[in-house]
Amino acid sequence: MRNRKVTYLVVSAVAAVALAVTAFATPGSGVLSATVFARTSFQDPVDIKFKITQEKGDKKDGHGRQEIIRILDTREMVVQQIVLSPGGQTGWHSHPGPVIVLVKAGALTLYAGDDPECGARTYTAGQSFIDSGQGHVHYARNESASADTDLWAVYFDVPPGGAFRIDAPAPGNCSF
């Protein structure tokens, strides 16, 4: 009987947290399409390592900061095309693993949830970037008044059959 009570309390707590995150999540708007083109499983064990060096003079720190992302035994990856209308935005969210984003057309402005100054970095057609995933909360917006933004994203370390986008509440560092 005691185990049932403990199980009930744990399940109730998890449900309450899930409902709270859903209630405070910031949904996107102006998403014209979000088509998943492929979801695949690696047949052999795959370890991935990304080493990102920000350029000197980057607004973030100006010192050529490096970030190393290691994923051991990644399971699945997903390829998705996302089209944002002018003024469209993703809402605050994160990903379970790293994501390579290619800007095919237009421009995308990215805001990091851990930047106390709400600084932004804009990527234009022909450029790409890597989001570290693993709880890195961010918000992306098409700040154009007239052109769509066309993105292609490759999500790594997606749980088998699981979500590759995790909605998040606004972290409070930006006014939106």
Backbone as a ProteinNet text record, in pm:
[ID]
protein_1_A
[PRIMARY]
MRNRKVTYLVVSAVAAVALAVTAFATPGSGVLSATVFARTSFQDPVDIKFKITQEKGDKKDGHGRQEIIRILDTREMVVQQIVLSPGGQTGWHSHPGPVIVLVKAGALTLYAGDDPECGARTYTAGQSFIDSGQGHVHYARNESASADTDLWAVYFDVPPGGAFRIDAPAPGNCSF
[TERTIARY]
82.4	0	87.2	194.7	283.7	347.6	387.1	445.5	347.3	218.8	118.1	108	113.4	106	226.7	344.9	466	456.9	415.1	400.4	299.3	187.2	85.8	142	217.1	275.3	375.7	459.1	558.3	488.6	390.8	316.5	244.7	186.7	117.5	214.1	330.8	430.3	478.1	505.6	549.5	440.4	316.1	204.2	191.3	206.9	197	305.8	427.6	538.3	510.2	465.2	435.6	326.9	223.8	116.9	167.4	253.4	307	391.5	476.3	559.2	469	367.2	275.8	202.1	159.5	84.1	168.8	296.9	383.2	464.8	448.5	522.4	484.8	576.8	553.6	543.4	422.6	407.5	456.9	497	540.1	420.2	449.6	344.6	407	324.8	375.4	458.7	440.5	511	426.2	473.5	397.4	400.2	513.7	522.9	637	625.3	728.9	725.8	776.9	766.9	886	858.1	963.3	983.2	1103.4	1134	1190.3	1257.4	1314.6	1337.7	1318.9	1352.7	1419.1	1545.6	1619.9	1689.6	1720.7	1795.5	1932.2	2034.2	2168.3	2172.8	2230.7	2237.5	2359.4	2461.5	2581.6	2596.3	2663.9	2684.8	2758.9	2706.9	2765.5	2789.3	2912.8	2947.5	2974.1	2925.6	2939.9	3011.1	3101.4	3169.8	3171.9	3116.2	3121.4	3210	3297.3	3380	3349.6	3292	3249.8	3338.1	3400.5	3482	3418.1	3370.1	3311.8	3422.8	3391.4	3491.6	3528.2	3653.5	3693.7	3613.1	3574.5	3492.7	3344	3309.5	3168.9	3108.6	2988.5	2920.8	2912	2906.8	2890.5	3008.3	3132	3242.4	3371.2	3384.4	3500.1	3632.1	3635.4	3760.7	3775.3	3693.3	3703.6	3669.4	3564.2	3521.7	3493.7	3530.7	3506.1	3401	3320.2	3221.4	3239.5	3247.2	3260	3134.5	3071.6	2949.2	2980.8	2961.3	2986.1	2856.5	2826.4	2709.8	2758	2736.2	2776	2655.8	2675.8	2574.7	2442.1	2450.8	2328.4	2241	2112.6	2019.6	1952.8	1884.8	1808.3	1842.1	1811.8	1821.3	1698.6	1665.7	1547.6	1590.2	1534.2	1556.7	1422.3	1421.7	1297.2	1319.3	1219.7	1218	1115.8	1155.4	1067.7	1062.4	943	927.4	852.2	915.7	856	814	692.1	645.2	714.5	705.8	760.7	700.8	786.6	743.6	717.3	728	704.3	814.1	778.2	875.1	846.1	947.1	938.8	885.1	880.8	854.6	980.7	986.4	1102.3	1097.6	1211.2	1217.3	1362.1	1380	1513.7	1501.3	1611.4	1615.9	1692.9	1664.2	1734.4	1881.5	1916	2054.6	2088.7	2210.5	2251.1	2169.3	2162.3	2088.4	2175.6	2190	2253.7	2142	2147.3	2043.2	2106.7	2045.8	2089.1	1982.4	2023.6	1929.3	1932.5	1825.8	1819.3	1778.5	1683.8	1636.5	1595.4	1609	1570.6	1675.9	1632.5	1723.1	1652.8	1732	1680.5	1759.3	1688.3	1752.8	1729.2	1838.5	1836.2	1868.7	1785.1	1802.6	1825.6	1925.4	1956.2	1893	1834.3	1768.6	1863.9	1993.4	2091	2169.8	2131.7	2198.7	2124.4	2180.4	2108.5	2076.5	2147.6	2124.4	2030	1980.7	1890.7	1952.3	2081.5	2149.4	2101.6	2117.7	2071.3	2183.3	2172.6	2264.8	2180	2205.7	2126.8	2207.4	2141.7	2199.9	2120.2	2189.8	2124.2	2138.3	2066.4	2067.2	2210	2232.6	2365.4	2450.1	2402.9	2476.4	2411.9	2489.3	2438.3	2496.5	2437.8	2487.3	2449.8	2511.1	2481	2425.7	2309.7	2254.5	2297.6	2347	2401.3	2295.4	2168.5	2064.7	2086	2047	2070.9	2024.4	1903	1846.4	1878.8	1949.2	1979.4	1851.4	1787.6	1661	1689.6	1613.6	1633.3	1502.9	1506.2	1390.2	1441.4	1374.8	1419.1	1305.3	1343.5	1241.2	1284.6	1187.4	1207.3	1170.1	1269.7	1243.8	1218.2	1209.3	1180	1034	1009	871.2	810	892.7	838.2	880.5	981.8	1032.9	1020.7	982.3	980	1122.7	1137.5	1264.4	1245.9	1335.9	1330.6	1451.6	1425.2	1531.5	1526.1	1642.2	1651.9	1727.3	1671.6	1732.1	1757.8	1875.2	1909.2	1930.1	1840.1	1840.7	1912.6	2008.8	2082.6	2043.4	2064.7	2040	1894.8	1806.2	1662.9	1627	1549.7	1508.9	1428.2	1447.1	1371.9	1221	1164	1021.4	981.7	1078.8	1048.9	1055.2	1030.9	1025.1	1164.6	1174.5	1300.2	1290.7	1175.4	1155.5	1086.5	1137.2	1081.5	1042.3	911.7	865.3	914.2	939.3	991.4	922.9	911.7	860.6	964.9	919.6	1011	1103.2	1235.9	1328.3	1331.9	1271.3	1263.3	1375.3	1468.4	1577.8	1542.2	1435.8	1392	1250	1209.4	1077.1	965.1	998.3	894.8	887.2
-119	0	126	123.5	239.1	268	162.6	180.3	245.9	212.8	275.3	424.6	460.9	603.1	678.5	620.4	684.6	697.2	590.6	594.3	700.9	707.8	807.6	949.2	973.7	1105.9	1142.7	1047.3	1073.4	1104.5	1023	1045.5	1179.8	1214.6	1342.8	1459.5	1448.4	1555.5	1573.5	1464	1471.7	1535.7	1496.8	1554.5	1703.9	1745.2	1886.9	1968.4	1916.4	1986.5	1995.8	1887.7	1888.4	1990.3	1996.8	2094	2236.8	2259.2	2393.4	2439.8	2352	2388.8	2418.2	2334.8	2357.6	2489.4	2520.9	2642.9	2767.6	2761.8	2878	2876.2	2773.7	2765.3	2883.5	2922.6	3033.9	2978.1	2956.8	2896.8	2988.2	2926.7	3003.3	3060.8	3149.3	3203.3	3234	3234.2	3263.9	3151.7	3030.7	2914.8	2866.2	2890.3	2853.2	2702.9	2641.1	2494.8	2446.6	2323.6	2256.9	2109	2081.4	1948.5	1862.2	1747	1649.2	1565.7	1570	1495.8	1357.6	1342.4	1210.8	1198.6	1077.9	1042	905.8	898.2	773.9	732	603.1	546.4	503.1	533.7	485.3	335	261.2	115.9	70.3	155.3	126.9	235.4	207.1	311.2	431.7	551.1	673.5	771.6	819.1	927	1051	1166.1	1290.4	1393.1	1469	1576.7	1699.5	1809.6	1937	2029.7	2101.7	2203.2	2335.1	2428.2	2556.9	2665.9	2743.3	2856	2983.1	3067.3	3194.3	3285.1	3361.2	3452.3	3559.3	3603.3	3715.9	3837.4	3913.5	4030.4	3999.2	3873.3	3836.8	3914.3	3962.6	4044.2	3973.1	3839.8	3763.3	3779.2	3758.4	3768.4	3824.9	3827.2	3890.6	3819.2	3700.5	3633	3499.5	3473.8	3347.5	3229.1	3238.7	3133.1	3004.1	2892	2760.9	2685.5	2611	2523.1	2385.7	2284.7	2148.3	2071.7	2010.9	1934.4	1789.2	1701.2	1557.8	1481.3	1395.9	1309.1	1165.9	1084.3	943.8	857.9	769.1	671.4	737.7	831.8	896.1	792.9	804.9	702.5	742.2	854.9	894.2	1036.3	1066.8	1203.7	1233.8	1362.6	1408.7	1523.4	1525.9	1636.6	1705.8	1838.4	1914.7	2045.2	2085.1	2216.6	2301.4	2424.1	2516.5	2646.1	2696.4	2823.5	2918.5	3033.2	3136.8	3255	3303.4	3422.3	3545.5	3659.9	3782.7	3806.2	3829.8	3847.4	3716.9	3603.5	3473.9	3440.9	3360.6	3325.2	3185.9	3126.6	2987.9	2972.4	3078.1	3064.2	3011.3	3022	2973.1	2821.1	2758.8	2612.4	2566	2435.3	2374.2	2242.9	2169.5	2041.2	1941.6	1812.1	1713.9	1696.7	1727	1713.4	1827.4	1827	1935.6	1939.8	2060.4	2082.3	2165.2	2119.7	2201	2268.5	2401.7	2479	2548	2528.4	2591.7	2692.1	2815.8	2917.6	2915.3	2865	2852.2	2984.9	3055.4	3183.3	3273.3	3403.5	3499.5	3512.4	3546.5	3564.3	3519.7	3472.2	3426.7	3494.8	3553.9	3616.6	3527.1	3491.2	3395.1	3464.3	3438	3492.7	3377.4	3389.7	3283.9	3316.2	3216.4	3233.8	3262.1	3232.3	3254.8	3384.7	3468.5	3596.8	3705.3	3756.2	3854.1	3983.7	4012.7	4135.5	4114.6	3992.6	3960.2	3998.2	3972.9	3998.7	3900.9	3938	3854	3833.7	3726.5	3700.2	3664.1	3729.7	3707.1	3626.3	3526.3	3440.1	3461.6	3476.8	3504.6	3386.2	3394.3	3286.9	3245.4	3115.1	3061	3039.3	3081.9	3061.5	2948.9	2894.7	2789.9	2808.7	2738.8	2743.5	2614.6	2593	2475.2	2522.5	2468.9	2489.1	2369	2391.9	2282.5	2185.4	2228.7	2140.9	2123.4	2007.4	1972.4	2081.7	2132.9	2231	2375.4	2404	2542.3	2607.5	2689.6	2753.2	2873	2881.8	2990.6	3024.5	3134.3	3188.6	3238.7	3204.3	3247.3	3322.2	3425.4	3510.6	3555	3563.8	3625.5	3772	3859	4000.4	4080.5	4012.1	4078.8	4122.9	4231.1	4278	4222.9	4158	4118.7	3982.2	3918	3792.5	3676	3559.8	3438.5	3396	3321.7	3258.1	3108.4	3046.4	2903.3	2838.9	2750.4	2684.1	2534.1	2471.1	2325.6	2291	2200.3	2162.4	2012.2	1976.2	1835.8	1819	1743.9	1723.3	1592.3	1596.2	1477.1	1437.9	1312	1258.1	1273.5	1249.7	1251.2	1118	1120.6	993.4	910.1	779.8	696.7	722.3	770	800.5	923.2	994.3	1106.6	1242.7	1344.9	1483.2	1537.3	1620.2	1688.7	1837.8	1882.2	2019.7	2013.1	2092.8	2095.1	2239.6	2266.8	2400.8	2442.8	2572.9	2625	2756.9	2789.4	2921.2	3028.7	3149.5	3262.2	3274.7	3282.9	3289.5	3425.9	3528.5	3658.4	3754.3	3714.4	3804.3	3896.3	3867.4	3949.5	3999	4103.9	4162	4087	3983.5	3906.1	3766
0	0	0	77.9	85.3	-51.3	-124	-256.5	-352.4	-340.8	-426	-398	-270.9	-235.4	-290	-275.8	-326.9	-479.1	-544.8	-690	-730.3	-660.7	-690.2	-673.3	-566.8	-543.7	-652.4	-692.3	-797.5	-928.7	-967.3	-1092.1	-1087.4	-974.6	-960.7	-974.7	-914.2	-923.6	-1067.4	-1136.2	-1276.2	-1360.9	-1341.6	-1417	-1389.8	-1265.3	-1230.3	-1298.1	-1299	-1366.1	-1515.2	-1576.5	-1720	-1752.4	-1671.7	-1694.1	-1675.3	-1576.4	-1552.9	-1670.9	-1723.1	-1838.6	-1957.9	-1979.6	-2090.6	-2072.5	-1953.8	-1928.7	-1951.9	-1925.7	-1939.8	-2069.2	-2151.6	-2277.3	-2366	-2451.6	-2542.5	-2684.2	-2733.6	-2865.6	-2976.4	-3086.1	-3201.7	-3275.7	-3370.4	-3456.5	-3592	-3694.5	-3828.5	-3887.4	-3836.1	-3892.9	-4009.8	-4133	-4251.7	-4274.9	-4242.3	-4251.5	-4163.6	-4118.8	-4038.7	-4078	-4196	-4255	-4216.6	-4158.4	-4129.3	-4255.2	-4310.9	-4432.9	-4404.8	-4292	-4260.7	-4111.4	-4063.2	-3925	-3935.9	-3896.5	-3915.8	-3787.5	-3780.6	-3668.4	-3717.5	-3639.7	-3672.5	-3647.8	-3740.9	-3728.4	-3649.7	-3640.8	-3563.3	-3457.3	-3347.6	-3246.1	-3306.6	-3278.5	-3333.1	-3219.5	-3208.8	-3116.7	-3201.8	-3156.1	-3232	-3144.2	-3206.8	-3136.2	-3227.7	-3178.2	-3247.5	-3165.1	-3232.5	-3166.7	-3236.6	-3163	-3218.1	-3158.4	-3243.5	-3198.6	-3249.9	-3158.9	-3201	-3248.9	-3353.3	-3408.9	-3308.1	-3315	-3230.5	-3272.3	-3175.5	-3203.3	-3204	-3181.8	-3171.8	-3055.4	-3073.7	-2971.8	-2837.4	-2839.5	-2715.4	-2620	-2668.2	-2573	-2630.9	-2763.5	-2824.8	-2803.5	-2745.2	-2716.5	-2788.1	-2889	-2960.1	-2871.8	-2793.8	-2701.8	-2777	-2716.5	-2776	-2695	-2769.2	-2706.6	-2769.3	-2686.3	-2735.1	-2694.1	-2793.3	-2770.9	-2801.5	-2704.6	-2723.1	-2700	-2793.2	-2780.8	-2798.2	-2697.1	-2703	-2738.1	-2833	-2873	-2910.5	-3005.1	-3053.4	-3124	-3109.2	-3158.8	-3290.1	-3289.5	-3406.7	-3448	-3573.9	-3622.3	-3706.2	-3713.4	-3784.6	-3875.6	-3998.3	-4091.6	-4112.9	-4092.6	-4100.7	-4175.8	-4255.1	-4317.7	-4243.5	-4207.9	-4136.5	-4216.3	-4243.4	-4313.1	-4220.8	-4192.6	-4107.5	-4194.2	-4174.2	-4244.8	-4187.6	-4255.6	-4198	-4058.3	-3960.1	-3821.8	-3748	-3816.8	-3753.8	-3654	-3553	-3448.9	-3395.8	-3334.4	-3287.9	-3146.4	-3068.8	-2925.8	-2858.4	-2726.6	-2651.3	-2649	-2674.9	-2678.7	-2669.4	-2657.2	-2661.4	-2738.1	-2744.4	-2814.5	-2728.6	-2741.8	-2659.3	-2696.2	-2819	-2865.5	-2959.5	-3015.6	-3104	-3233.1	-3290.6	-3414	-3507.8	-3630.7	-3734.6	-3811.9	-3820.9	-3889.3	-4009.5	-4126.3	-4250.2	-4291.6	-4317.9	-4362.7	-4515	-4575.6	-4721.2	-4785.9	-4724.5	-4778.2	-4662.3	-4683.5	-4580.7	-4473.2	-4353.4	-4239.7	-4112.5	-4017.3	-3888.8	-3778.3	-3683.3	-3568.4	-3447.7	-3380.6	-3271	-3139.4	-3037.5	-2903.1	-2806.8	-2718.9	-2622	-2487.4	-2426.1	-2297.5	-2183.9	-2202.4	-2095.1	-2113.2	-2209.7	-2231.5	-2155.7	-2045.6	-1963.4	-2038.3	-2147	-2222.7	-2340.9	-2360.4	-2471.1	-2605.8	-2617.9	-2744.5	-2850.3	-2974.7	-3084.3	-3185.9	-3259	-3368.8	-3490	-3602.1	-3723	-3823.2	-3879.9	-3982.7	-4110.7	-4222.4	-4349.9	-4445.1	-4557.3	-4656.8	-4689.6	-4689	-4716.7	-4592.9	-4476.7	-4352.3	-4271.5	-4179.8	-4091.7	-3952.6	-3856.5	-3719.1	-3649.1	-3534	-3452.3	-3318.5	-3283.4	-3149.3	-3066.4	-2947	-2866.3	-2814.9	-2813.8	-2759.5	-2611	-2557.5	-2418.2	-2321.9	-2346.8	-2254.9	-2285.9	-2396.2	-2433.7	-2486.1	-2401.8	-2437	-2527.6	-2637.6	-2732.3	-2803.6	-2878.4	-2948	-3081.9	-3190	-3322.5	-3391	-3467.1	-3527.9	-3667.2	-3756.6	-3887.6	-3870.3	-3865.6	-3839.1	-3965.7	-4079.1	-4205.3	-4209.2	-4280.9	-4299.1	-4427.5	-4512.5	-4642.2	-4694.7	-4637.3	-4693.5	-4595.3	-4648.4	-4566.3	-4533.6	-4424.9	-4389.5	-4405	-4482.2	-4509.7	-4442.7	-4346.2	-4268.7	-4291.9	-4286.2	-4282.8	-4155.7	-4076.2	-3948.5	-3945.8	-3893	-3871.1	-3721.4	-3658.1	-3514.1	-3483.3	-3393.2	-3351.6	-3209.2	-3176.1	-3043.2	-3000.8	-3095.7	-3067.5	-3002.2	-2894.5	-2833.5	-2934.8	-2938.1	-3032.2	-3022.6	-3132.5	-3135.9	-3057.2	-2999.2	-2910.3	-2977	-2896.7	-2943.1	-2972.2	-3074.8	-3105.6	-3076.6	-3028.4	-2982.7	-2846.8	-2751.1	-2616.3	-2585.7	-2578.2	-2546.9	-2409.2	-2393	-2265.8	-2233.1	-2105.3	-2068.3	-2100.3	-2119.5	-2143.9	-2023.6	-2046.3	-1933.2	-1863.4	-1923.1	-1857.6	-1893.2	-1979.3	-2014.9	-2130.2	-2203.4	-2316.4	-2288.8	-2356.1	-2332.8	-2403.5	-2478.1	-2548.8	-2494
[MASK]
++++++++++++++++++++++++++++++++++++++++++++++++++++++++++++++++++++++++++++++++++++++++++++++++++++++++++++++++++++++++++++++++++++++++++++++++++++++++++++++++++++++++++++++++

